[in-house]
């Protein structure tokens, strides 16, 4: 650490909690990566929670003359969110939003995920304009600071054009709120020189008609190369210029602490079509016609997919039939989406566009479909392009996603010449696709940076791309991914000296000492794009395909507590590299010392990261592997063979705990994060012991009912009843005759043993369960009801792996109740409000929709907080309770004040949800039993 950084750190520790300041080797490595192919290790990482903390951070940066880089989600692709100085990561304090004027506007903090903002707007039929592909992960601060766009928003609905106002902190600590007249008036006085400087630049640009027209023309395309100097022409007031210069400034001019957007309509009626052309020129002329018809005919998105890309995904399951025919080198297809406010209007738009397309003689068209599954198969083509490169690339290579924009009349030439560059430089794996309505093309390829020759090859390719896009066609070298480090050396080439000098003067006005994200956008280093390239060494087959995109992070309960899946992979790659090289003994020891707790022990290992990963990586599988085999295999084997005894003992323990007082025991067993205790945490909301299982049977269709060991142990409510009682009530009411498997009180799905890597105990449990379920179901003739979501997921997985008989008709609770029980019942009463938690196992099984349908049928207003995984994770809610607490830290604030009831379908999840949500969470069976019984009570 430099002396200046050491002094900065000393002062910082006087004003901020030590728990949010990181200087250890594991943290700076983990935070030193983003989704780009660059890596810088910060000297200090700090998590900021408020505008006041940011102001203090900037004061210390000025005092000690150290550089600061801000990061929201770290999904940017051009190296604009990495630093070798101070990295400030946005904390929960910036995750806020408020819907205004009936959804016409929304005020957002920079820490809110874009998709969460859209969820807030959904009841109003609105959304934010920007729609980047990373919207389920990317945060508002990054979306605005990069002027991100996407498939539908084009240039009209991006952050620049839909921003109503913003609040920004400048390097000197001054806050400007453009929605507050008093703030603006004070700023005009305090920063008159800055505003005069912007006004002078505006006059200079307007006084050069040729350059001014070029600027206007280039911003009719998507363009995020350099600063948005169109603001100097679009506005007369320097305050408006300043606000719009902040959009796309990538943290180099100030910190956006709040932004208000004008929202756009989210039309509910949609249709998609896939249109294949055997001639690229005709295809691109069709794009020009579609662009002209955009507003009149409801064209919301047009994706161009070249012949390379079509061939790369051919043969993969789930694609439309028309893609399985041979395609020539000049072929291309268009994926078109229409949106309209009504079915009638959608019919009209579909007819207009089909007539338009016919004039360009497509080889074949799917026609416009509104069927969700069919449309999903069309979009599977587009979504499959990144994995086609990312998942298949050689170990040690990275994935680069570049995006450029050509004037639409030159789009066909651009596609052909980019393809020729792939061939020239030997990037045979490269694929090309893009948002054709805006002339925006993406290309994905997998360079390796392990040798000087490979770096030189990449450099030669980038020089040729720059000459083609910026030189020959005056297009955009960065259309929507931001300039970053990747294109900073090429900004001058794209814009020319006059515009470049205006951009340099803008930087100097806001940040004369170059302390805000130096090297990004403005640089004199023409080799910056070749420095600090990220190594991607082999680590383990389970994670070697990881591109470090960060899409996994919102689904991970430990993200922000210890490490995220991306950070686990980054650190393990480095550990394995150091082990192979035999170098860096001190660094290796430090990384290993922190990895056991921060990576392995606090991983929920539920696989939710895989549901968000573009290439399907389950980082939890690696953590389980590194955990090693069970340290007590004999004890696990005993438990598996004596499950009846184990559950009886657990019920006795629960009774004793309640006699002693659950709250008293909770106080005695609390621990600090990372602290190890022999006795697990006793939750204050500890369930009572379950009553004996009721007798099954009755008249009706047979169904085998497997009551999980957790539901045989833990009571459903305060009264001590078993969830099985509610399940049997429902099944009988719907005309089913439930029957328990033989020896049911000694059966287990095997999940506890799978979590502990106790292979022998797991095998015994699954064999026993298989035999019992076959007998109870009549060798698979009758369905099997699995009552606890994680257990159901384990049993279904075992069957998929061939460990359980394929004849068994296995149903989780949500699937069976939604498909076979709810249609036969009458909802007799509804709760006014209900909170639903969808367990990660339900998401993994694909039954989240069924669970939501059941919950919605039982209430007037349903709240579903966006918590992908609660972090209870089997027994980790007891042994690593900080994981559950961290994951559910936003649960209570997300619930309406008047909400009194919660529901889920995992008994262990319900413990943590009740503990941290402040309301009782019950099983879906108990809820449905209550709502379909005229005179029952929900306790």
HUDARA-V115571 format. One record per backbone hydrogen bond with DSSP energy under -0.5 kcal/mol. NH is the residue of the N-H (numbers start at 0). CO is the residue of the C=O. Records with the same first field share a line. If there is no record, write none. Layout:
NH->CO / CO
This chain:
5->1
6->2
7->3
8->4
9->5
10->6
11->7
12->8
13->10
14->10 / 11
15->11
19->16
20->17
21->44
27->23
28->24
29->25
30->26
31->27
32->29
33->37
34->73
38->531
39->31
41->27 / 39
42->84
43->84
44->21
45->86
46->19
47->45 / 88
53->49
54->50
55->51
56->52
57->53
58->54
59->55
60->56
61->57
62->58
63->59
64->60
65->60
67->514
68->85
70->87
81->78
82->39
85->66
86->43 / 84
87->68 / 85
88->45 / 86
89->70
90->47
93->90
94->91
95->93
97->106
99->104
102->99
103->99 / 100
104->99
105->260
106->97
107->105 / 258
108->95
110->93
111->93 / 108
113->137
114->134
115->112
116->112
117->113
118->114
119->115
120->116
121->117
122->118
123->120
124->121
125->120
126->263
130->148
134->131
136->133
137->133
139->111
140->109
142->138
143->139
144->140
145->141
146->143
147->142
150->130
153->149
156->152
157->154
158->147
161->157
162->158
163->259
164->259
166->257
167->175
168->254
169->167 / 173
172->169
175->167
176->174
177->165 / 175
179->176
180->178
183->179
184->180
185->181
186->182
187->183
188->184
189->185
190->186
191->188
194->190
195->191
196->192
197->193
198->194
199->195
200->196
201->197
202->198
203->199
204->200
205->201
206->202
207->204
208->206
211->207
212->208
213->209
214->210
215->211
216->212
217->213
218->214
219->216
220->216
221->437
223->477
225->223
228->226
230->227
231->228
232->229
233->229
234->230
237->235
239->236
240->236
241->237
242->238
243->239
244->240
245->241
246->242
247->143
248->245
249->144
251->248
254->168
255->253
256->166 / 254
257->166
258->107
259->164
260->105 / 258
261->161
262->103 / 260
263->126
265->124
266->264
268->339
269->267
270->337
271->368
272->335
274->333
275->363
276->331
279->329
282->278
283->279
284->280
285->281
286->282
287->283
288->284
289->285
290->286
291->287
292->288
293->290
296->292
297->294
298->293
299->297 / 336
300->336
302->334
303->301 / 433
304->332
305->431
306->330
309->305
310->306
311->307
312->308 / 309
313->309
315->312
318->315
322->319
323->320
324->321
330->327
331->276
332->304
333->274
334->302
335->272 / 333
336->300
337->270
338->297
339->268
345->341
346->342
347->343
348->344
349->345
350->346
351->347
352->348
353->349
354->350
355->351
356->352
357->353
358->354 / 355
359->356
360->357
362->275
363->275
365->273
368->271
374->370
375->371
376->372
377->373
378->374
379->375
380->376 / 377
381->377
382->378
383->379
384->381
386->382
387->383
388->384 / 385
389->385
390->386
391->386
392->388
396->393
397->446
399->444
401->399 / 442
403->440
404->475
405->438
409->406
410->407
413->409
414->410
415->411
416->412
417->413
418->414
419->415
420->416
421->417
422->418
423->419
424->420
425->422
426->421
427->425
429->426
430->443
432->441
433->303
434->439
435->301 / 433
436->301
437->434
438->435
439->434
440->403 / 438
441->432
442->401
443->430
444->399
454->450
455->451
456->452
457->453
458->454
459->455
460->456
461->457
462->458
463->459
464->460
465->461
466->462
467->463
468->464
469->465
470->465
471->466
472->467
474->468
475->404
476->474
478->402
482->223
484->77
485->77
486->482
488->484
489->486
490->486 / 487
493->489
494->490
495->491
498->494
499->495
500->496
501->497
502->498
503->499
504->500
505->501
506->502
507->503
508->504
509->505
510->506
513->510
516->67 / 514
518->521
519->516
520->483
521->519
522->520
525->523
527->524
529->526
530->527
533->36
542->539
543->539
545->542
552->549
554->551
555->552
556->554
558->555
560->557
561->557
562->597
567->563
568->564
569->565
570->566
571->567
572->568
573->569
574->570
575->571
576->572
577->573
578->574
579->575
580->576
581->577
582->577
587->583
588->584
589->585
590->586
591->587
592->588
593->589
594->590
595->591
597->593
598->594
599->594
600->595
601->596
602->599
603->601
609->606
610->606 / 607
611->607 / 608
612->608
615->612
618->616
620->617
621->617
622->618
623->619
624->620
625->621
626->622
627->623 / 624
629->756
632->629
635->631
636->632
637->633
638->634
639->635
640->636
641->637
642->639
645->641
646->642
647->643
648->644
649->645
650->646
651->647
652->648
653->649
654->650
655->651
656->652
657->653
658->654
659->655
660->656
664->660
665->661
666->662
667->663
668->664
669->665
674->671
680->877
682->680
685->682
689->712
690->719
696->737
700->734
702->736
703->782
704->738
705->703 / 784
706->704
707->705
711->707
712->708
713->709
714->687
715->720
719->716
724->721
725->721
726->722
727->723
728->724
729->725
730->726
731->727
732->728
733->729
734->731
735->730
736->700
737->696 / 735
738->702
740->704
743->740
745->742
746->743
753->749
754->750
755->751
756->753
757->752
758->756
761->757
762->758
763->759
764->760
765->761
766->762
767->763
768->764
769->765
770->766
771->767
772->768
773->769
774->770
775->771
776->772
777->774
778->773
780->776 / 777
781->776
782->701
783->808
784->703
785->783 / 810
786->705 / 784
788->904
791->787
792->788
793->789
794->790
795->791
796->792
797->793
798->794
799->795
800->796
801->798
802->797
803->797
807->804
808->781
809->807
810->783
812->785
815->811
816->812
817->813
818->814
819->815
820->815 / 816
821->816
823->820
824->821
827->825 / 930
828->930
830->857
833->860
834->900
835->862
836->902
837->835
838->836
842->838
843->839
844->840
845->841 / 842
846->841
847->841
850->846
851->847
852->848
853->849
854->850
855->851
856->852
857->854
858->855
859->830
860->831
862->833
866->864
867->865
874->872
875->872
876->871
877->874
878->874
879->875
882->879
883->879
884->880
885->881
886->882
887->883
888->885
890->887
891->887
893->889 / 890
894->890 / 891
898->895
901->919
902->834
903->921
909->905
910->906 / 907
911->907
912->908
913->909
914->910
915->911
916->912
917->913
919->899
921->901 / 919
923->903
926->922
927->923
928->924
929->925
930->926
931->927
932->929
933->931
935->932
938->936
